[in-house]
Amino acid sequence: MKALKASICVAVTALALSLSLGAPSYAGEDEASTLSQQMKELYRAGKYTEALPLAQKSLALREKEFGPDDVNVAMPLNDLGTIHYNLGQYAVAELLYKRSLAIREKTLGQDHAEVATVLNNLGELYRAEERYAEAEPLLKRSINDPEATVLMNNLADAYIHRHRYADAERLLKRSMAVTEKAFGPDHPDVAQALNNLAALYARQGRNADAERLFKRSVATFEKTLGPNHPDLADVLENLASLYKDQGRYADAKELFKRSMAIREKAGSPS
């Protein structure tokens, strides 16, 4: 997952890899599948630099086996694009997402769930580049499931940047309710949802509400992902920015230092 900054705010997304989240089983798999599963483990741990060469090799093997425009190539294209995105290499990610999207739309149709995944990721990338007018229609197309919480978050962030705060708050509260119902209060997706809503409140100057939710998000990330995950760094940075804007410079400095240390350890961009 990668946070997108908007002033002091982030509305966070969990960019979707196409692989199973379950425990990997390498028996009977070909080399490309094994590489993809290993890459997935590294990605989930926030080790994007280490995951990159595995994703590149997996894609090359699939292209050699099936050709560059086969449906079996769409998944590794999306996955490689997601890793480049998390490394801040947006131009490369955009090309990979567009290739994946074109293949999936041609082979699976406009309304397939795997098409929605790539639409979300490409829309997310445009948000990162502040191309909000281009992001919004892609994100709207990607929401074809009332419980598609990641997609709700992404569209909410597009609304935030276009000053449609009531629409954004409605989506973020809906996303958080669905996530808590599905996973319970102690889950990384709940921490992400808390961060998203806090970001909106911070942008609106609702500082007490924002601080309360950022702190809950930090505590949940620490409990579920540990003290050194990149997603935690994003929330720490948001809370630090909130403190800085309130003149609480000592508190802000400590959180900025901690966020930077996590990013450096993970090899992810600030």
N, C-alpha and C positions, 0 to 999 in steps of 0.2 A: 504494500500500500504506500501512496505518496500524497503528502499534504500540499495543497495549493494555497499560496499566500494572497490575501487581499487586504491591504493595509495591515492591521495586526491580526486579521482574521484568516482562518483557513476553513474551507468546507472540504472535508476530506473524502477521498474516494478509495475504494479497494479495487484497484485495477485488476481485471480478471485474466488470469491465466486460464488456458483451456484444459488444463490437466485435472485429474481427480485429486481431491484433497485427502483421500484415504491413505492408509499406509501402503507404501510401495511394495510390489512383489516383482522381482526381477526374473524369476524362473520362466523360461519359455519366451521371453521378450527379445526382440531384435535390438541391435545396438542403439538405434535412434530412440526407441522407447525407453531403454535403460538410461540413456543420457538425459532424456526429458524428465524422468522421475528424479534423478539426482539433481538436476537443475532446479526442480520444484522445491526440493528440500532446502537448497541454498537460498532460493528466493524467499521462502517462508521465514527463514532466519534473518532476512535482511542483508544477505551477502551477495549483493547484486554484481559486483565485479567478478567474483568467483563463478557466479552462475552464467555470465555472459558467454565464455567460450564453449560451454556445454550446449547452450541454446543455439549458437552459431553452427556447431558441428551437427547437431540433430537436424537443423533445417537443411543443411547441405546434403545429408544422407537422404532425407525425404525427397528433395528435389531431384537427386540422382535416380532414385527408385521410381518416382511417379511422374516426373516432369514438373516444370515451374508453375503450371496453372491447375494442377489437380487439387481436388478437395482435401486430400490428405496433407497438402502443404499449407493450407490455411491456418491450421492450429499452430504449428511451429513459427509461422510468420507473426501471428498475434503475440505469442509468448516472447519472441525475441524483441518485438516492438515494445512490449511492456517493460522488459529489462532496460532497454535503451531509455525509455521514458524515466524510469526511476533513477537512472544515472544522469538525467538532465540533458540527454542527447535527443532533443525533440525533432529535429529535422529528419534524422534517421528513423526514429519511431514513426513519424507520420507516413513515410514512404512504405514502411512495413505494414502498418495498419491498413493503408489504402489497398495494398495488394491483397491482404487477407480478406478485406471487405468485398472487393470485386469478385474474388473466387467464391466466397460464401453466398453472395447474392445470386450469382450465376448458377451455382450448383444446388443450393438449398432453398432459394426463394427469399422474398423480401421480409417475410414475417417469422423466420426461423429464430429460435433462441440463440443460436450461435452467431447469427447476424446481429442480434441485439447486443451481444457481448462486444463485438468490434465497434459497433456504433457508439457504445458507451465509452470505450477506450479512446476512440478518435475524438469524440466530443470532449472528453476529459483533457486530452492534449491541447485542444484549442482553448480550453479554459486556462490552462497553464500559460499559454501565450497571450492571454487576455483577448482572444478572438471570440468574444461572447456571442456576437450575432451569428457566427458560424457554428458555435457549440450548441446553442439552444435547439435548433431543429433536429440535430443528431440525437441529442439526449431525449427529446420528446419521442422520437421514433423508437428509441431503445426501451422505453417503458411499456412493456406489453404484459406485465404481471403486476397485480396490485400489491404484491409483497416484494417487489424488486427494490430493496432498500438502497443498495449502492447507487442505482440509477436515480432514485429520488434525491439522494444527497447531491449528485452531480448537477441535476437540474436546479435544485435549490440554490446551489452556488452560482449558477448562471443568473438566476433571479436576483441574487444579492448584488451582483455586479451591475445589474440594470435597475437597482434601487426598488425592486419589487419585494419589499421585506415581508409583507403579510403573506404573500404566496410562498416565500422561502420558509417562513416559520411553520406554516401549515405542513409543508412537506417534511421538514426536519422532525417535527413532533410525531408525525405519522410514522416516519422511519424508525425513530427511537422506540415507539410503542411496539411496533412489529418485531423489532430486534430483541427487546427485553422479553416479550412473550415467547419468542422462539428459543432463546438461549439462556434466559435468566440474567440476573444483574451482573454476574462476574464472567464477562466474555469480551474479547478484544473488539468485536463489532459494536458492543454496547459502549465501550470506551470511545470508539470512533464517533458514535452518534452523539455522545455527550459533548465531545470536542466540537462537533459541527454546530450544535445549537449554541454552545458557549461563544463560538466565533461570531455568530449572528448577533448575539446580545452585546458582545464587545463592540461590534461595529455601530450598534445603535446607542452606545453609551450606557447600557444597563450593566454597569461594572460589577455590582454585587452578585447579580445572577450569573454573569460570565465567570467570575472567580470561583464561585461555588461549583459550577459544572466543570470547569477546567481541572479543579482539584480532584473531583470525582473521577474524571477521565485519567489523570495521572495515576491515581491509586489503583484503578482497574487495570491499566496497562502494566504497571509494575507487578501486580499480582498474577496476571495471565501470561505476559510475554517476557517478564524479567526486566532488570534495570538498564539494559543496553540495547534495546530494540529501536530502530529508526523511527517507528511510529510514535514512540514515547518522546523522542527528541522534538518532533513537530509540536506536540502539545506543550512541552516545557517551554519551547520558544514562544508559543502563543501567550502562555501565562506570564512569561518574562516581559513580553511587549506590553501586556496589560499593566503590569506593575510599573514599567518605565513611563507609560503615559500618565500614571497617577503620581509620579515623582518618587516612587518607592525604589530607588536606584540600587540599594544594597541587595534587596530581594531579587530584583531583575538581573543583576550581574551574576549572582550565584546560579540562577536558572539558565542564563545564556551560556555560561561556562560548561555546565553539565550537558546541555544540548549539543554544544560543539564537540565535546569529548565523545559523545555517542556517535555522532556523524563521522568523525575521523576514524573511529574504530571500525565502523561499518563500511567505510569507503564510499558513502553516499554524499551527494552535494548538499550544501546548506541552502 
